[in-house]
Amino acid sequence: FKNAFRGADSNLATVDRIWQVSDTNSSQVIINNSRKVIITSGTPLLLEEGYELAIKSIDISGVRVTLELSKNGTVVDSRIITPPQTTDDLYTYSKNIGSAKDIEIIRVHFKNVLRGHQIPIHLR
């Protein structure tokens, strides 16, 4: 071995609550899940109705995560959150549905994040 690598090679986050309603009928809950899910920067969180929530980056200190929500491949929202905090660890997405304004349709709680890195170790 000339080099060995230590550490996660991608950013990851633990999600422990996911809630989503239909973006055409806000009274229809289509996801209400409280199991833990790990997402990585290479594997987005797949939601219903064509939505995906992806990690775009995590800051160098591993505190702030930039998320991007897309629907059918088109980015519809981007936001920075700071888990685990009491107020900033929740990603929410709202949109207008018919005449109703700013209806929350997606809510994802992030338990923690981990910034991936690779540290080269030279073996002789």
Buried (B, 14 or more C-beta within 10 A) or exposed (E): EEEEEEEBEBBBBBBBBBBBBBBEEBEEEBBEEEEEBEBBBEEBBEBBBEBBBBBBBBEEEBBBBBBBBBBEEEEEBEBEBBBEEEEBBBBBBEBEBEEEEEBEBBBBBBBBBBBBBEEEEEEE
